[in-house]
């Protein structure tokens, strides 16, 4: 597969300097920018999936009329956490 290029990016000198300051030993600015781009793509995909699940859950609740209070949900999560901690002992 051929590689492609990302358009040149003009930034202020302070941003470039800040990026260069956090580079790991032997890491290039280009690889840092590529990794940052990949991480943001993944974050946005996860965010979109999260929103889609939330909207689907909302629609299911509207159809069924079954809703839970935040208090009930937090209590259930606390119970699950307590059971998980017991299993680790």
C-alpha positions in Angstrom: 0.0 0.0 0.0 1.3 3.4 -0.9 1.7 6.0 1.9 0.0 9.4 1.8 0.9 12.7 3.2 -0.9 15.0 5.7 -1.1 18.6 4.6 1.6 20.9 6.1 0.5 22.5 9.3 1.4 26.0 10.3 1.6 26.5 14.0 3.0 29.2 16.3 6.5 28.8 17.5 5.4 28.2 21.1 3.3 25.2 20.1 6.2 23.7 18.0 8.6 24.2 20.9 6.1 22.6 23.4 5.8 19.6 21.1 9.5 19.3 20.7 10.0 19.5 24.5 7.9 16.4 25.1 9.5 14.2 22.5 10.9 10.9 23.8 14.6 10.1 23.1 14.9 9.3 19.4 11.3 10.3 18.6 10.8 12.6 15.6 8.3 15.4 15.5 6.7 13.7 12.5 6.2 10.4 14.4 4.7 12.4 17.4 2.3 14.1 15.1 1.3 10.8 13.5 0.7 9.2 16.8 -1.3 12.2 18.0 -3.5 12.0 14.9 -4.0 8.2 15.4 -4.9 8.7 19.1 -7.4 11.5 18.3 -9.0 9.4 15.5 -9.5 6.5 18.0 -10.8 8.8 20.7 -13.4 10.3 18.3 -14.5 6.8 17.1 -14.9 5.7 20.7 -16.8 8.9 21.5 -19.1 8.4 18.6 -19.8 4.8 19.6 -20.5 5.9 23.2 -23.0 8.5 22.0 -24.7 6.0 19.8 -25.0 3.5 22.7 -26.4 6.3 24.9 -29.0 7.3 22.3 -30.0 3.7 21.7 -30.4 3.2 25.4 -32.5 6.3 25.6 -34.7 5.1 22.8 -35.1 1.6 24.5 -36.1 3.3 27.7 -38.7 5.4 25.9 -40.1 2.3 24.3 -40.2 0.2 27.4 -41.0 3.0 29.9 -38.3 1.5 32.2 -36.1 4.0 33.8 -33.6 3.9 36.7 -32.6 6.7 39.0 -29.0 7.7 39.3 -29.1 6.5 43.0 -30.2 3.0 42.0 -27.5 2.8 39.3 -24.8 4.0 41.7 -25.9 1.5 44.4 -25.8 -1.3 41.8 -22.3 -0.3 40.7 -21.2 -0.1 44.4 -22.5 -3.7 44.9 -20.6 -4.9 41.8 -17.5 -3.3 43.0 -17.8 -4.8 46.5 -18.3 -8.3 44.9 -15.3 -7.7 42.7 -13.1 -6.7 45.6 -14.3 -9.8 47.6 -13.3 -12.1 44.7 -9.8 -10.5 44.6 -9.2 -11.4 48.3 
